[in-house]
Amino acid sequence: MKRGAALLLVICVVAATVAAAASAGRPPTPILTGAGGLPSSEGFGKSKPSTIYLGGDPTGLVCHIRWVSWGGQFAIGTGTGWYEGPHQVVAAGHQAPAVVVLYRLGTWHGHRAYTKFNWYFPQNGNTYGGVTHCSA
């Protein structure tokens, strides 16, 4: 083996060993618990889903989610949901910016997972403990 090729091989082995050691100390990336409920549900069992849909009517849908944080005690993202005001029927609702919060890290089928989630509509006066609260 030529000297340059041998040196390259040593560098690759060292780099792979350092990368493996660095990732070994990190816990695996969590998913949103896999219990979606209805066959039409989306986002469950995935890491950083861009859509969370409970199935059924549009009040259980948040789409175009962009995650600001993921992997810590809370995962926080922003997206678009269906806002239905107090004493309003679903058909009278409208699309609105939503904040999605995933929390309570646990396990689901051997995977690290967020087991509870919530979304709310700050522009409509909702707060973290707001109108939509779900748990798996």
C-alpha positions as CSV (number, residue, x, y, z in Angstrom):
1,M,0.0,0.0,0.0
2,K,1.3,3.4,-0.9
3,R,2.1,5.8,2.0
4,G,-0.6,8.3,1.0
5,A,-3.3,5.7,0.8
6,A,-2.3,4.3,4.2
7,L,-2.4,7.7,5.7
8,L,-5.8,8.3,4.2
9,L,-7.1,5.0,5.6
10,V,-5.8,5.9,9.1
11,I,-7.5,9.3,8.9
12,C,-10.8,7.7,7.9
13,V,-10.7,5.1,10.7
14,V,-9.9,7.8,13.3
15,A,-12.7,10.1,12.0
16,A,-15.2,7.2,12.1
17,T,-14.1,6.3,15.6
18,V,-14.5,9.9,16.9
19,A,-17.9,10.3,15.2
20,A,-19.1,7.0,16.7
21,A,-17.9,8.0,20.2
22,A,-19.6,11.4,19.9
23,S,-22.9,10.0,18.9
24,A,-22.8,7.2,21.4
25,G,-23.2,9.7,24.3
26,R,-26.4,11.2,22.7
27,P,-29.8,9.7,23.2
28,P,-31.6,8.6,20.1
29,T,-33.8,11.2,18.3
30,P,-37.3,11.0,19.7
31,I,-40.4,10.5,17.6
32,L,-44.0,11.6,18.2
33,T,-45.7,8.6,19.8
34,G,-47.1,6.2,17.2
35,A,-50.6,6.0,18.5
36,G,-52.5,8.0,16.0
37,G,-55.9,6.4,16.5
38,L,-57.6,6.6,13.1
39,P,-56.3,5.1,9.9
40,S,-56.2,8.6,8.3
41,S,-54.0,10.0,11.0
42,E,-50.6,11.4,10.1
43,G,-47.3,12.2,11.7
44,F,-47.3,9.6,14.5
45,G,-44.3,7.4,14.8
46,K,-42.1,10.0,13.1
47,S,-39.4,12.4,14.1
48,K,-40.2,16.1,13.3
49,P,-43.4,15.4,11.3
50,S,-44.4,18.3,9.0
51,T,-48.1,17.3,9.6
52,I,-49.9,16.1,12.6
53,Y,-53.4,14.8,11.9
54,L,-55.6,13.0,14.3
55,G,-57.9,11.9,11.5
56,G,-61.5,13.0,11.2
57,D,-62.4,16.7,11.1
58,P,-60.0,19.6,10.4
59,T,-59.7,20.7,14.0
60,G,-57.3,17.7,14.5
61,L,-54.9,18.9,11.8
62,V,-51.8,21.1,11.9
63,C,-49.7,21.2,8.8
64,H,-46.6,22.9,7.4
65,I,-45.0,22.5,10.8
66,R,-41.5,23.9,11.2
67,W,-39.7,22.7,14.3
68,V,-37.8,25.3,16.3
69,S,-36.6,22.7,18.8
70,W,-36.6,18.9,19.0
71,G,-35.0,16.4,21.3
72,G,-35.2,18.2,24.6
73,Q,-37.9,18.2,27.3
74,F,-40.2,20.1,24.8
75,A,-40.4,20.0,21.1
76,I,-41.8,23.3,19.7
77,G,-42.9,24.1,16.2
78,T,-45.1,26.4,14.3
79,G,-47.6,25.5,11.6
80,T,-51.2,26.1,10.3
81,G,-54.2,24.6,12.0
82,W,-58.0,24.9,11.9
83,Y,-59.2,27.4,14.5
84,E,-62.7,27.0,15.8
85,G,-63.8,29.7,18.2
86,P,-65.9,29.2,21.3
87,H,-69.5,28.3,20.5
88,Q,-68.6,27.9,16.8
89,V,-69.2,25.0,14.5
90,V,-66.3,23.4,12.6
91,A,-67.6,24.8,9.3
92,A,-67.4,28.4,10.7
93,G,-63.7,27.9,11.6
94,H,-60.7,29.0,9.6
95,Q,-57.0,28.3,9.1
96,A,-54.8,30.1,11.5
97,P,-51.2,30.0,12.7
98,A,-50.6,27.4,15.4
99,V,-47.9,26.6,17.9
100,V,-47.3,22.9,18.5
101,V,-45.8,21.7,21.7
102,L,-44.7,18.0,22.3
103,Y,-43.7,16.9,25.7
104,R,-43.5,14.1,28.3
105,L,-40.6,12.1,26.8
106,G,-41.1,8.4,27.3
107,T,-40.9,5.3,25.1
108,W,-43.2,3.8,22.5
109,H,-42.4,0.4,21.2
110,G,-38.8,0.7,22.3
111,H,-38.3,4.2,20.7
112,R,-37.8,7.4,22.6
113,A,-41.0,9.3,22.1
114,Y,-43.0,12.4,23.0
115,T,-46.1,11.0,24.5
116,K,-48.2,14.1,24.9
117,F,-48.8,17.0,22.6
118,N,-50.8,20.3,22.4
119,W,-51.3,23.0,19.9
120,Y,-52.8,26.4,20.3
121,F,-53.6,29.6,18.4
122,P,-51.8,32.6,19.9
123,Q,-53.4,35.1,17.5
124,N,-56.8,34.1,18.8
125,G,-55.8,34.6,22.4
126,N,-55.0,31.0,23.2
127,T,-52.1,30.0,25.4
128,Y,-50.1,26.8,26.0
129,G,-53.0,25.2,28.0
130,G,-55.4,26.2,25.3
131,V,-58.1,24.7,23.2
132,T,-56.5,21.6,21.7
133,H,-54.8,19.2,24.1
134,C,-54.1,15.6,23.1
135,S,-52.3,12.7,24.6
136,A,-51.4,9.4,23.3
